[in-house]
Amino acid sequence: MSEIKLEITTDKRPVIFTFDRIINKFHSIISEFPDNRTGSNSRYSMTEAAIGAFSVFFTQSPSFLSYQKAMEKTKGESNAQSLFGIHKTPCDNHIRDLTDEVNPSHVYLMFPYILKGVNEAGYLNEFRTINSDILIALDGVQYFSSNTICCKNCSIKKHRNGQITYSHSAVTPVIVSPGNHKVISLEPEFITPQDGHKKQDCETAAGKRWLKTYGNRYEKLKLTILGDDLYSRQLMCDTILEQGFNFIDLSKTMLKPCPACDYRE
């Protein structure tokens, strides 16, 4: 697939960017998913499994199948076909079996495609704030944790009582704006053991990887990077500036010492 280039939109005639266009693009990306099945059990396609996984976030239901069955029971029909273009709905376990082996990078082109569409439709300007910059908030999120289940990509935490916690986390960049309850998600960067590195991966290392990987893609949008105190270290700030982005230096805005502690308000 070719790289999707982003440019600042100045055209006053917005492009119509619809849900159907997003789904059609998603279908075209799914069509290139690897299918490692070797047997004859092909009742469901990779498209049906991938759309089923995606629809969990759209419907806000833990199970797409149960949601569709509940809709059929109450309304006589489901919207799996009309919204997502699928005729058969796999169960949760079947979705996991088919999609677990697909590398997340296969869907990464959806992120710039959606951002490009939002930009061309004129909606990205609603997110511009100080100096007309776009704010991107970097933050880590843990999406799996177990004391028994693990894999080679797990982060490992050893506790004083001898217990070990295995987990999966990622840095999830989103475009945000004060007073705007909507956000635009960008490509995540997974916190996972890196080849050739002896030290365990961490959130700041993943954040720097994201900046270096996607800096060229988004630099023309005029960006300011946001983060918590983990991102206030000099190496992180240097990386932000090297990629042509901005950050907010709170030390320039702190006016007086806090009387309760050795810190500034």
Secondary structure, DSSP 8 states (H G I E B T S, - for coil): -----------SS-----HHHHHHHHHHHHTTS-----SS--SS-HHHHHHHHHHHHHHT-S-HHHHHHHHHHHHSS-SHHHHH--S----HHHHHHHHTTS-GGGGTTHHHHHHHHHHHTT-GGGGB-GGG-EEEE--EEEEEEESS---TT-EEEE-TTS-EEEEEEEE--EEE-TT----EE---EEE---TT--S---HHHHHHHHHHHHHHHHGGG-EEEE--GGGGSHHHHHHHHHTT-EE--GGGT--SB-TTSSSB-
